[in-house]
Amino acid sequence: MSVVSIILILLVAFVVGMDGILDEWQVYQPIIACTLVGIAVGNATAGIILGATLQMITIGWINIGASVAPDIALPSVISALLVCGPAALSIKHGIALAIPFAVIGQLLNIWIRKLTVKLVHDADQAAQNNQISRVDRLHLISLGIQGLRVLIPTILVMLISPQYIHQLMQQVPMLITNGIAVSVGMVSAVGFANLINMMVSKLLWIWFAIGFVIAIFTQINLFVLAACGLVVAIGFVWLKNKRHGASGDSGSDDDMDSFDKELDDL
């Protein structure tokens, strides 16, 4: 890899690690993180395919209470690097490696959260003393540590020879690899079912059906179809807001349509 590609990958890894805990820009989502890594190494197609597959697997991974879900940021970057980078592993191997890296990322996340407890107490003390600049510094330090959570493992993987990685993957029995591939397919189906469950609405089902019909009976590229759907969605929301503005919406529950009420119930 070129120096520019290495710098871009490290930058993506650091930002993804920070956003994985900040949860602000959704850069840590596999579809985005894998695509960025693929673009950095010049293999965006493999990054998009891997990211889309991992996205369906991880769509149901959420933190429940104090429990920490398997990490998404670390496996997204590492798997994309191994698939799109010099190692050039297959998509199946990249998905198989994402599972153990997710567990490793989860353990690192828990350890770092415990490590930053002292920083949180220091920030509380600084806030009581009106030391706002110190609060900002402590916040950036703790956020930077989360970025290192993904950056350091990425550097370690980049130091491993691609030939050695291939030798390790050849030593893994096909039974394990194929078993993980089958289980991943089942988990993807569960993630897709969760996505449909979130989309259940009388107002959205018609668009969902139209999209499937167009995808099946036409030769339109999937990305073109997604772009058309985005344009239709933006236009629909704009017309809907314009209609509410023209009718003098008071913001009361009586003025909410059925779709808004269903969203409110969620």
Buried (B, 14 or more C-beta within 10 A) or exposed (E): BEEEBBEBBBBBBBBBBBBBBBEEEEBBBBBBBBBBBBBBBEBBEBBBBBBBBBBBBBBBBEEEEEEBBBBBBBBBBBBBBBBBBBBBBBBBBBBBBBBEBBEBBBEBBEEBBEEBEEBEEBBEEBEEEEBEEBBEBBBEEBBBBBBBBBBBBBBEBBEEEEEEBBEEBEEEEEEEBEEBBEEBEEBBEEBEEBEEEEEEBEEBEEBEEEBEEEBEEEEEEEEEBEEEBEEEEEEEEEEBEEEBEEEEEEEEEEEBEEEBEBEEEE
